[in-house]
Amino acid sequence: MPRDLNSAASEPVPLPVIDRAIRATPYRWRDPASIPERRWVYGHQLLRGAVTVVVAPGATGKTALMIGTALALVSGRPLLGKTVWGGPKTVWLWNLEDSGEELARGLQAAALHWDIGPDALDRDDGSRLFVDSGLDGAELKVAREMPGGARINGPVVSALVEQLKTNAIDVLIVDPFVSSHAVSENDNNAIDMVAKQWARVATQTGCAIVLVHHARKLAGAEVSAETARGASSLIAAARSVLTLNRMSDEEAPRFGIEGEDRRRYFRVYDDKNNRAPPADRSDWYRLHSVSLGNGSDGGDSLPVVVPWSPPDAFDGVDVSHLRAVQERLSAGEYRKDVQARSWAGEAVAEVLKLNLTKKVDKARASSLLRTWEANGAIVVEMRDDERRRPKAFYAVGHWAEDGVAPPAISGVEQG
């Protein structure tokens, strides 16, 4: 017999039991100086009691970056350019897709490069570094699909919290996030439940939790917080989202990097941070090969992440160079268009002894011209060329004066 929808709608629906009455809480005015500071652990990326998500495409260097971060934390040294607040920390590196032996290779290679010995791992009550591998049997499933829907795996979460507290873990790194649960990664409700559970674990233990996550396949497009694979609720629940991008084909010639060597370079950008000001630039890193010396010809070679800075177009450039370029622009006819036969980059090349047939030198000249135009040292004027067609030419704006440095927007553009 078909269900009577009208009668069903009239049936009373039981309401959930409310533990306490809902009442608005008046705000209690506080002295700003009495409010505790945020408990940063590592730079302004890792915060106690909060979840950070790292989003990266495959084979970028994320595992090497996590290993470098772990060693920086346990040693208390700013190996990758980030401050370790309050001295050495205790770290639990839980990798769910590499074997313990492979993790040992990466850790020992990084330790060799940074001259870190076993003493760095010691603390009064045990070790500062804990490492577990999913391939070696240390599985981690904080949630599962059940007949009635996705459910948190209570015993696993309880055991995890107990271990974090017992070992006084400051930072837990889980790599990758997708292997830490067994629910549909495209189900927003299920992933929201898992992400909120990780946030509760961080809050309960005072631990900074890092969840390493894959980006969608983007066919070479830029990785951002929005391009994380699966449900968006993971990104919404995170307090900080770091994105990794390999050096692009367009960036490489600007930095003087040739061929496939660009694949060794990547940048990290804090694309979402609810607890710190937005980052104004990316941090660049390079993958440096280190041999373990465990066999013939040096044995296994492993990638180790080291900080790297793109070349600055203004290195060695002072006011006298700008003045000399301005004098050439004033005396001649120099076009803004880099494809023009009388491109203004030729004036820059004459002054700085650059070879414009080299991509890196051409990129440097372009960057200097853009900077000087932006700060008014040179300006664009529309004039007729030899064929009486209007074209953009460079002219002098504010003349550079001896002993007075020009306004600087120093450095080539960075991602």
FENJO-V500050 format. One record per backbone hydrogen bond with DSSP energy under -1.0 kcal/mol. NH is the residue of the N-H (numbers start at 1). CO is the residue of the C=O. E is the energy in kcal/mol with one decimal. If there is no record, write none. Layout:
BEGIN
nh-><NH,NH>
co-><CO,CO>
e-><E,E>
END
This chain:
BEGIN
nh-><5,8,9,10,34,35,40,41,42,43,45,46,48,49,50,52,53,54,55,56,65,66,67,68,69,70,71,72,73,74,75,76,79,81,85,87,89,91,92,93,94,95,96,103,104,105,106,107,108,109,110,111,112,113,114,116,120,121,122,123,126,128,130,132,134,137,138,139,142,144,145,146,149,151,153,154,157,158,159,160,161,162,163,164,165,166,167,169,170,171,172,173,174,175,177,180,182,187,191,192,193,194,195,196,197,198,199,200,201,202,203,204,205,206,208,209,210,211,212,213,215,216,221,227,228,229,231,236,237,238,239,240,241,242,243,244,245,247,252,255,257,261,262,263,264,265,266,267,268,269,271,271,274,283,285,286,287,288,290,292,293,299,302,304,306,308,315,317,322,323,324,325,326,327,328,329,330,331,332,335,336,340,343,344,346,348,349,350,351,352,353,354,358,362,363,364,365,366,367,368,369,370,371,372,373,374,375,376,377,378,379,381,383,385,388,391,393,394,395,397,398,404>
co-><3,4,5,6,31,32,38,46,46,83,42,42,39,207,47,209,240,211,242,213,61,62,63,64,65,66,67,68,69,70,71,72,77,78,41,84,73,128,171,130,173,132,175,99,100,101,102,103,104,105,106,107,108,109,110,111,117,118,119,126,123,121,91,93,95,134,133,137,180,151,182,149,146,144,142,152,153,154,155,156,157,158,159,160,161,162,163,164,90,90,208,92,210,94,212,177,143,184,187,188,189,190,191,192,193,194,195,196,197,198,199,200,201,202,170,50,172,52,174,54,56,227,218,224,225,214,185,232,233,234,51,51,272,53,269,55,267,265,248,251,252,258,259,260,261,262,285,245,283,243,241,269,239,268,266,306,264,304,302,300,298,296,290,288,286,284,312,314,318,319,320,321,322,323,324,325,326,327,328,342,392,337,340,335,343,344,345,346,347,348,349,349,355,358,359,360,361,362,363,364,365,366,367,368,369,370,371,373,372,372,395,393,391,389,385,383,381,334,379,377,376,401>
e-><-1.0,-2.3,-2.1,-1.1,-2.4,-1.3,-1.5,-3.0,-1.3,-3.1,-2.2,-1.8,-2.5,-1.0,-1.6,-3.1,-2.8,-2.3,-3.4,-2.0,-2.3,-2.4,-2.2,-2.4,-2.4,-2.5,-2.3,-2.1,-2.3,-2.5,-1.9,-1.4,-2.4,-1.7,-1.3,-1.4,-2.9,-3.1,-2.6,-3.3,-3.0,-2.3,-3.6,-2.2,-2.2,-1.9,-2.0,-2.7,-2.8,-2.2,-2.1,-2.3,-2.3,-2.2,-2.4,-2.7,-1.6,-1.6,-1.4,-2.5,-1.7,-2.7,-2.6,-2.2,-2.8,-1.5,-2.3,-1.9,-2.8,-2.6,-1.2,-1.8,-2.4,-3.0,-2.8,-1.4,-2.3,-2.8,-2.2,-2.4,-2.7,-2.2,-2.2,-2.4,-2.2,-2.9,-2.2,-2.3,-2.2,-1.8,-2.4,-2.8,-3.2,-2.2,-3.6,-2.3,-2.2,-1.4,-2.9,-2.3,-2.0,-2.0,-3.1,-2.6,-1.6,-2.2,-2.1,-2.1,-2.3,-2.2,-2.3,-2.9,-1.8,-1.6,-2.9,-2.2,-3.2,-2.9,-2.8,-3.9,-1.6,-2.8,-1.6,-1.3,-1.1,-2.6,-3.6,-2.0,-1.6,-1.0,-2.4,-1.1,-2.0,-2.6,-2.7,-2.3,-2.1,-2.6,-2.1,-1.3,-2.6,-1.4,-1.3,-1.8,-1.8,-2.0,-2.2,-2.7,-2.8,-2.2,-2.1,-1.3,-2.7,-2.7,-2.8,-2.9,-2.6,-3.3,-2.5,-2.8,-2.9,-2.0,-2.9,-2.7,-2.4,-2.1,-1.9,-2.3,-1.5,-2.5,-2.0,-2.1,-2.8,-2.3,-1.6,-2.5,-2.6,-1.7,-1.5,-2.9,-2.4,-1.6,-1.1,-2.6,-2.0,-1.4,-2.6,-2.1,-1.7,-2.6,-1.0,-1.7,-2.1,-2.4,-2.6,-1.8,-2.3,-2.1,-2.3,-2.4,-2.2,-2.3,-2.3,-2.7,-2.3,-2.2,-1.9,-1.1,-1.7,-1.4,-2.7,-3.1,-2.6,-2.4,-2.3,-3.5,-3.1,-2.7,-2.8,-2.5,-2.1,-2.2>
END
